[in-house]
Amino acid sequence: MAVATWVGGDGTGSEQTDYGRTANWSGGVVPDADDHVIVANTGHNCKLDTNREAASLTINSGATIDGSGGKLSIKSEGDSSEGTNHFAVNNDGRIVGHLDLEINTPATTSCDFAGESGHGKFRNVTINHASCIVNLESTTQFTGNLTITLGKIVCGGNTVEITGNTRIGPTSGAADQATLQCDSSAMFLGSGKTDDYGLTVVKGGTFTGGTGNHTIGSITMSNFDASKCTLTNGVTTINGEDSGDNKAINIGSASTFAHGNGTVKHTLNANTTYIRTGGIIALNNFEQDNNSNLQVNPALTCAGTFTLTAGEFDTSGSSYAVTVTGNAAINGGTFNGNASAISFGSLTISGGEYSATSGTTTITSNTATGTRSVYNNGGTFTHNKGTLKIDTGANTNYDFDGDDLYNFTVECEDGSGALTCDGEASTAVTVLNNLDIKMGVLRTNANSFTIHGNVFVRETSLTNKNKFVAQGANQTVKGLITVEDGAFFDMQNQGSGSFGTLTTGGIRVL
């Protein structure tokens, strides 16, 4: 291999910049695939005349290469004896026009794509050799697309910004043939892009998110188990969509997708966009902060928390369940539960609306502020003739802030018997249909209850018995109170000297 250095400028007119002119190169030979190309600062641009090959590419400080829409294919890397320091690409200079790169180096190599600030970037870059591992050595910005057909890019903590689409994988064969390893890097992949996906992972491709914060226009994965994506354990901000199908996240059911223990934040303002998968999409923390209508199809699970700050989140239909292990915080906007199965660790509503499922909203823990299962702090709970079910394994509190419930079910127990579900604040509670205590002790805590339907206090064989404890306030049950054997309905004074008044359509003890 030889070194070919740009010495252009001794001709006239276009001759001074012509890549294909022999006199513009040291040795008087136009470089080929076996030559290490060094673009030196001669005061005259090096203008690519057609697609070319080179062993490596070095652009010196102050030097300029004009891509003219062409492509350079890099076949190897330089070494210290050639002064190119084991770099396949080492850019300290300037780029004008559109210059594409294809790197086919059959080994581990380094690339510095940065160049001089404000003086152009490479456009489309392709990695296309199974044995190629590219270690990024600086901030990397491409004005077009990044395609890893075969091989691997190791980001190494350097910021990466791809204006167009990032595509990983050959579309055939086994997994891990093409990999983007993000490490701790801040990643910007098609940020705000609406004419295509920001990140595409196809068969044989692997995206490894690492620990940095990522901004990705949108994500799609092909329907193969050899298509793999693990998100960062930092924050992944989704701020675009493929406008052809209005999808922000599109995951094939057979692909391998993992949330990486991070947060997915959706910020695109659009009329309607979708999170759509062939099966359940499993995230850790999820946040929506936009003015769009985001629809999940078919089902969403969050191992951590769910936060809605603005816009609409819509379950799309009766079969599209949402399950959140931690707290669901409705801080703004509207959560539309339709007729879906909804399960939250806890529910906090402040400034937004929870438009409940017409089925059952199940609360499984007390991870809201304090030890609350449900905490309405200035928001709106709209019941939609559904059931609110508190089903915890620990003592818990509730605060409905005066919003009506339709059906209210208590099922709190720890395996040995009933646990306490305790009212907070001095707010009247209205249940428009039935109250059913299947397991637990429901205490009003000086709140007045008005039950328009019936009350059921169920029998249990466990040590701690089921109870309705109406403490120190007037209670109204327009229907029938049924107390099964071993259960209790208590009117207590809480030390106030008053037991309150019970108005009921009847009491039945079984």
N, C-alpha and C positions, 0 to 999 in steps of 0.2 A: 504494500500500500504506500502511496505517496501523499504528500501534502500539496494542495493546489491553493494558492493565495491570490485573491483578487488584486490586480494592479491596474485596473481599467482607468481610462481617462486620456490616453494618448491619441485617440482617434478624433473624429469630428461627428457632430450630430448624435444619432442613435447609436453609432459605433461605441461611444464612450460608456454606454450602460449595458451593452449586449452581453448576456451571459454566454451565448454561443459563439462569441468571437475569441479565437485562440490568443490573439495579442493581449487580451484583457486578463490573462492568467499567467502566473509564474510558470516557467517551463514551456510556455507557448502551446499548451494542450488544454482543451476544455475538459474539466473533471468528469469522471464517470463513477460508477458504483464502488470502485476500489480506492477512490481518492477522498482524503479528508479536506473538506472545503472550509477555508478561512476567508471571510469577507472582511477585508481591511478597510480602514478609513483613508480613502484616496481623494475624497472630495467629490466623487462621482458614484452615483447609485449603481448597484448591481441588479439588473433587471432580468428576471427569469423569462426566457424565450419560449419554453415549452415545459412539460413535465420532465423532471430530471431525477437522477439517482446520485447518492453520495455515501461514502463510508460514515461520515459525521459532518455536522455543521457547526461552525463557530462564527459568530458575528461580533466583531470587536467594537469597543466603545467608540461612538461617533460614526460608525459605518452604517450604511443603509442598504437593505435589500428590498427590491420591488417585486412582489409576488406575481402581479399581473393576472391573478386568478389561477395560477398554476400550482403544481404540487412537487415537493421534494420528498423522495423516498430515502430514508436513512437505513443503511444496511448493517452498520457496525458501531464502533465508537473509537475515539482516539486514545492514545496513551501518552505518557509523560515525555517520551522521546519525540513525539510529534507535536508536543505543546498543547494538546487538546484535553488532557487531564481526565481521561476515561469518561468523557461526556459524549453521549450521542448527539445532544443539542446543547450548545452553550451560547446564550444570547445576551450580550451586554450592549447591543446596538439598537438599530431602528428598523421598523418594518413599515412599508407603505404598500398600497394596493392590497389585494387579498392573497395571502400565502398559506397554502395547506401543507401539512406534514403527514407522512406515513412512516412510522418507526417499526422496523422489522429486525431490530438487533436481537441476535439469538442468545442473549445472556443478560445478567444484571448490569444495568447502566444508570448513569445519572443524567438528568435533564434540568437545565435552567432556562425557562421560557420567558423570564420577566422582561428583559431589555430595559432601555431607558424609559423612565416614566414619561407618559404623554406622547410617546413616539411609536404608537402602533402595536398591534398584537397579532399573533398567528390566528388564522381563521379556524378551519376544520383540522383536527388532529386525530389520527387513527393509530392505535397500537395493534399490531397484527403479526405476532409470532408467539407460539406456544411457550417458548423458553425466555421470552422477554420480560424482565422486571424493571420498570422505570421508577427510580427514586427521585421524587421532586426535590429540588434544592432551593426553591424560592417561591414567592407568590406566583400563582399560575392563573392567567386569564386568557381565554379564547373567545373570539368574537362570533364563532360559529358553533359547531358540534364537536363533542368528544365521543369517539367510538373506540371501545376496547373489544375487538373481535376475538383476539387471542392474546394471552399475556396478562400483565398485572401492572397497576400503578399504585405505588406506596406514597401517600401524601406527606407523611412525616411531620405533621403539624403546620404545614404551609397552607395559607389561604388559597382556595381554588374557586374560581368564578368562571362558569361556562354560560355564555349567553343563550345558546341554542339547546339542543337536546343532548343528554348524556345517555349513550346506549351501551349496554354491557352484555356480551355473550355472542356466540357464533350462530345461534338458533338451532343447533343440533348437537348430538353427542351427550357426554356425561357432564356432571356439575363441575364447577370451579375451573373451567377452561379460560375464563376471563374474569378478572377481579378488579374492583376499585376499593382499595383499603384506605379509609378516611383518617384513621388515627385520631389525633386531637384537633384536626384541621377545621376551620370554619369553611363550610361548603355552600356555594351558591350555584345551584343547578337549574337553569331555565327559570330564574326568579321572575314571577309575574307573567310568564309565558302562557298564552291562551290559544295559540294555533297548533300546539303539539304538547305532548307530555314533557316535563322537565327531566324526568328520569325514567328510562325504559330498561327493564331487566328481562332478557329473553333466555331461552333454554341454553344452559351452559354458562350463564352469567351469575356473578356473585357481587352483591353490594354489602360491604362491611362498614357500618356507620361510625364506630368508634365512640369518642367522647365529646366532640365539638358540637357547636350549634350549627344547624343546617337550615337553609332556606331553599325550598324546592318548589318549582311551579306546580307540578303534579307528578304522580307516580303510577306507573303501570307495570305489571308483571305478567308474563305469558303463563299459560295453563300447563306447566310441566314442573315436576318435582326437582328437576335440575335447574330451575330458575329460583335463585335464593336472594333474600334481602333481609338484613338486620339493621334496623334504624339505630341512630345514635342514642346514647343514654343522656344526652343533653336535650335540646329543644329542636324539633323538626317543624319549621313553619311552612305550611302549604299555602301559597298565595296566587295560584293560577289554576287552570284546568285545560283539558283538551276540549275546545269548543265544539268539536265534531260530535262528541257524545256527552259533553257537560260533566265529565268525571274528574274529580280531584284526586281520588285514589281508586285504582282499578286492579284488583288482585285476583288472578286465576286460582280456582279452588285447589288445583294440584300443586301449585307453587309452594315454596317454603318461605314463609314470612314470619318475622319475629320483631317485637316492638323495642327490644333493647333496653327496657326499663326506663325509657325516656318519656318525653312529652310530645304529642302531636298537637300543633296549634294551627287551626284553619282561619285564614284572614281574608280570603278573596271576597270582594263585593260583587255579587252576580245575582241574577234573577233566581236561578235554580242550578245547583250543582250536586254531585252525588259522591258518596263513598260506596262503591259497589264491588262486591266480591262474589265468587262462586260458592262461598261458605261463610262462616263467621269470621269477621275481622277482629283480631285480638290486639288491643292497644294497652298501654300502661296508663298514663295520664292523657286526657284529651281536653282541649280548649277550643272554643269557637268565639271569635271576636271579629265580626263583620256584619254587613247588612244583607246577607244573602239568605236564601232558603236552602239549607243543606239537608239532603235526604240520605238516610242510611239504608242499604239494600244488600243482603237481607238482614243481617244481625250484627250487633256491636257488643263487645265486652271490653271493659276497662278494669285492669287489675289494680289500678290506683284510683284517681279521682276524675270527675267530669266537671267542667266549668263552662257555662254559657254566659257570655258577657253582652252579646248583641246578636241580632238576626233571629232566624228561626232554625231550630233543629227539629227534623221531622222523621218519625220512624217509618213513614211511607205506607204502612199497611199492618194488618192484624198479625201477620206472621213474623214481623221483623222486630225481634226482641232486643232490648237494651239491658245489659247487666253491668253494674258498677260496684266494685268491691268496697271502695271508699266513699267519700262524700260526693254527692251531686250538688253543685252550687249553681243556682239560677240567679245570677247577679243582674241580668238584663236580657232583653229578648224574650222569646217564647219557646218552650219545649212542648212539642205536639206529640202526645203519646198514642193518639188514634185508638186502636183496639189491641195494641201490642202488650206482650208480657214485659213488665218493667220491674227491675229489682235494683235498689240502691243500698249501699251500706248505711247512708243517712241522706237526708234531703234538707238543704238550706235554700230558702227563697228570699232574696233581697233585691227589690227593684225590677225583677222580671216576673214571668208567669210560668208556672208549671200547669199546663193544660193536660190533665191526667189521662191515662188510658181509661177506656170504658171497661176494661178488664180489671186486673189487680195490680196496684203498685205495692210491692213488697219492700219493707225496710228491714235490713238484717243486722244492723249494728247501731252504734251511737257515736259515730265519728264526727258529727257536726259540732259547732261551737258548744263548749261545755260537755256534757254527756247526753246531748239531745239526739233523738232519732229523727225528729222532724222539727225544724225551726223556721217558721215564717217570720221574717224580720222586715216587714214592709213590702213584701211582694204579694203575688196573687196565686192562690191555689184554686184551680177550677176543676171540680170533681168529675164532670162528664158522666155522671151516674156510675162511676167505677167504685172499686173498693180500695181503701187504704188499709194495709195489713202491716202491723208492727210485729216482727218475728225475730226477736233478738235473743242472744244467749247471755245477756247481762242486763242489770237494772238500767233503766233509761228514763228520759224525760221527753215531753212533747210540748210544743207551743204552736197552735194553728193560727194565731193572730186574728181570730174572729171569722175566718173563712169557713163556709159550710163544707162538711163532708157528706158523702152519700151513704156508703156503707163503711163501717169502721170495725176492724177485726184486730184483736189483741191475741198474740200467741208467743208469749215470752217465757222461756224456761231454759234451765241449764242441765237438764237430764235428771235432776232430783225433784224438781217441782217448779212452782210458779215464781216468776220474778216480777219486779215492780215496774209499771209504766206510769210515770208520775207527771201530772199536769203542771205547767208553769204559768206565771203571771195571773192576773185576775181578768181573764177573758172568757166570755161565755162560749160554749161549744155547742154547735148545732149539727146533728146527724139527721139527714133527711129521710133515711131509710132505717137500717138495722145496726145495732151495736152487738157484736158477738165476741165474748171473752172465752176463747177456746183454751187458752193457757195463760195464766198470769194474774197479776193484781193490778187493776186499773184504778188509780186514785185521781179524783177530780181536783184535789188541792185547792179548795175554796172556789172553784169555777162552777158555774151553773151549766148543766147539760140539758138540752132539749132534744129528745129522741122522738122523731115522728113515726117511726116504726116500732119494732120490738127489741127487747134486750134479752140476750141469752148469756147465762153464766153456766159454763159447762162443767160436768163432773170430771174429776181426775183421780186416779189411784195413787198419784205421786205424793210425796211427803208434804210439800207446800201446796195448799189448796187455792183454787181459783176464787177471786173476789172482785166485786165492784164496790169500791169504797167511796161513798158520796160524802165528802167532808165539808161540813159547815156552810152549805149553800142550798138554795132551792133547786130541786131536780124535777124534770118533767119527762115522763115516758108516756106518749099518747097511745102506744100499743100495749102489749102484754110483756111483763117481766117474768121470765122463766128461769128458775134457779134449780139446777139439777142436784141430786143427792151428793152431799159432801162439799158443795160450793156455797158461797156466801154473798149476800147483798147487804151491805152495812151503810147506815147513816150515822156518821161520826161528827162530833162537834169541834175537833181540832183544838180543844181547850178554850173555845170562844164562848161557851155557855149556850150556844145555839146549835141544834142539830139540823136546821133547815127543814124545809117542807118537801115532801114527795107527792107529786101528782101523777097518777098512773091510770091506765085503762084496766089494770088488773095484775095480780101477782099469782103465779103458779109455782108451787114447790113440788118437785118430783122426787 
